[in-house]
Amino acid sequence: MTAHSGSCLCGAVKFRINGAFEGFFLCHCSRCRQSSGSAHASNLFSPDGTIHWISGRENVKVYHLPDTRFGKSFCSTCGSALSREKAIGTGLVVPAGCLATPVAMKPNAHIFTTSRADWDHDLETVPSFDERP
């Protein structure tokens, strides 16, 4: 069985994921952009995955946008995005950035690109630095 571990930024929440990832999507929908504060959310999907909370389960908060399937889990101390059970159906949605273990797969696709931020285009030409300039 495939296992991954992760945590929030402050370390209050630690968890282990059991189950393989079958999808990895970079979602540009307005909800994912707003909830992540970035150009897109980077979410892994495990249809039969389970979460084992090692520590800090009491710090995990879940928000579901009313009348939608949209939801997110986060640490109530530092606000870091965390793994969550899917709102409908079984399995998990796992923000790739909360994992401490390597993920062997690359993203399958950019999705909801018609909602892409107006500044999120042709970024290959933007200078790149190993550290903050």
C-alpha positions as CSV (number, residue, x, y, z in Angstrom):
1,M,0.0,0.0,0.0
2,T,1.2,3.5,-0.9
3,A,1.7,5.8,2.1
4,H,2.6,9.5,2.3
5,S,3.1,11.8,5.3
6,G,2.6,15.5,5.8
7,S,1.9,18.3,8.1
8,C,0.9,21.9,8.3
9,L,3.4,24.8,8.3
10,C,3.5,25.2,12.1
11,G,3.7,21.5,12.8
12,A,0.6,21.3,15.0
13,V,-1.0,18.9,12.6
14,K,0.7,15.7,11.3
15,F,-0.9,13.0,9.2
16,R,-0.3,9.9,7.1
17,I,-2.2,9.1,3.9
18,N,-2.7,5.5,2.9
19,G,-3.7,4.8,-0.7
20,A,-2.5,5.6,-4.1
21,F,-3.0,8.8,-5.9
22,E,-4.8,8.5,-9.2
23,G,-5.1,12.1,-10.3
24,F,-3.1,15.3,-9.9
25,F,-4.7,18.4,-11.2
26,L,-3.8,22.1,-11.2
27,C,-7.1,23.8,-10.8
28,H,-7.5,27.4,-11.9
29,C,-11.2,27.8,-11.0
30,S,-12.0,31.0,-9.1
31,R,-12.8,29.1,-5.9
32,C,-9.4,27.3,-5.8
33,R,-7.6,30.5,-6.7
34,Q,-9.3,32.4,-3.9
35,S,-8.9,29.7,-1.3
36,S,-5.2,29.1,-2.1
37,G,-4.4,32.8,-2.7
38,S,-2.4,31.7,-5.8
39,A,-2.7,31.0,-9.5
40,H,-4.1,27.5,-8.9
41,A,-4.6,24.8,-6.4
42,S,-2.4,21.7,-6.8
43,N,-4.5,18.8,-5.6
44,L,-3.9,15.0,-5.6
45,F,-6.8,12.7,-5.6
46,S,-7.0,9.2,-4.0
47,P,-10.3,7.4,-4.6
48,D,-9.7,4.9,-1.8
49,G,-7.3,6.8,0.4
50,T,-7.6,7.2,4.1
51,I,-6.1,9.8,6.6
52,H,-4.5,8.8,9.9
53,W,-4.1,11.9,12.0
54,I,-0.8,11.5,13.9
55,S,-1.2,14.7,15.9
56,G,-3.3,17.9,16.0
57,R,-6.6,16.5,14.7
58,E,-8.3,19.1,17.0
59,N,-6.6,21.8,15.0
60,V,-8.2,20.7,11.7
61,K,-11.0,22.8,10.5
62,V,-13.2,22.0,7.5
63,Y,-15.0,24.6,5.4
64,H,-17.7,23.7,2.8
65,L,-19.0,26.4,0.5
66,P,-22.8,26.2,0.9
67,D,-24.8,24.7,-2.0
68,T,-21.6,23.5,-3.7
69,R,-19.2,20.5,-3.6
70,F,-16.3,22.9,-2.8
71,G,-14.6,22.4,0.5
72,K,-11.2,22.7,2.1
73,S,-9.5,21.6,5.3
74,F,-6.9,23.7,7.1
75,C,-5.0,24.1,10.3
76,S,-6.7,26.5,12.7
77,T,-3.4,27.7,14.0
78,C,-1.4,28.5,10.8
79,G,-4.0,28.3,8.0
80,S,-2.1,25.7,6.0
81,A,-4.2,23.6,3.6
82,L,-4.6,20.0,4.7
83,S,-5.9,16.7,3.3
84,R,-9.7,16.2,3.4
85,E,-12.3,13.6,2.6
86,K,-14.1,14.4,-0.6
87,A,-17.4,16.2,-0.1
88,I,-19.3,13.7,-2.3
89,G,-18.3,10.1,-2.7
90,T,-15.3,8.4,-1.2
91,G,-11.6,9.1,-1.2
92,L,-9.3,12.1,-0.5
93,V,-8.3,15.4,-1.9
94,V,-4.7,16.2,-0.9
95,P,-3.0,19.5,-1.4
96,A,0.3,18.5,-2.9
97,G,2.2,21.2,-0.9
98,C,1.3,19.7,2.5
99,L,3.1,16.4,1.8
100,A,6.6,15.8,3.2
101,T,7.1,12.7,1.1
102,P,7.9,12.8,-2.6
103,V,5.1,12.4,-5.1
104,A,6.2,10.2,-8.1
105,M,3.5,11.5,-10.5
106,K,3.4,14.8,-12.3
107,P,0.2,16.8,-12.8
108,N,-2.2,15.2,-15.2
109,A,-3.6,18.6,-16.4
110,H,-4.4,22.2,-15.8
111,I,-8.2,22.4,-15.3
112,F,-10.8,25.2,-15.4
113,T,-8.4,27.2,-17.5
114,T,-11.1,29.6,-18.7
115,S,-11.1,30.9,-15.1
116,R,-7.3,31.4,-15.1
117,A,-6.1,34.6,-13.6
118,D,-5.4,37.4,-16.2
119,W,-1.7,37.5,-15.0
120,D,-1.2,33.7,-15.2
121,H,0.0,33.5,-18.8
122,D,3.4,33.1,-20.6
123,L,5.2,32.7,-17.3
124,E,8.1,30.8,-18.9
125,T,9.6,34.2,-19.8
126,V,9.6,35.6,-16.2
127,P,13.1,35.5,-14.6
128,S,13.7,32.7,-12.2
129,F,16.0,32.8,-9.1
130,D,17.1,30.0,-6.7
131,E,16.4,32.4,-3.7
132,R,14.7,35.7,-3.2
133,P,16.4,38.3,-5.3
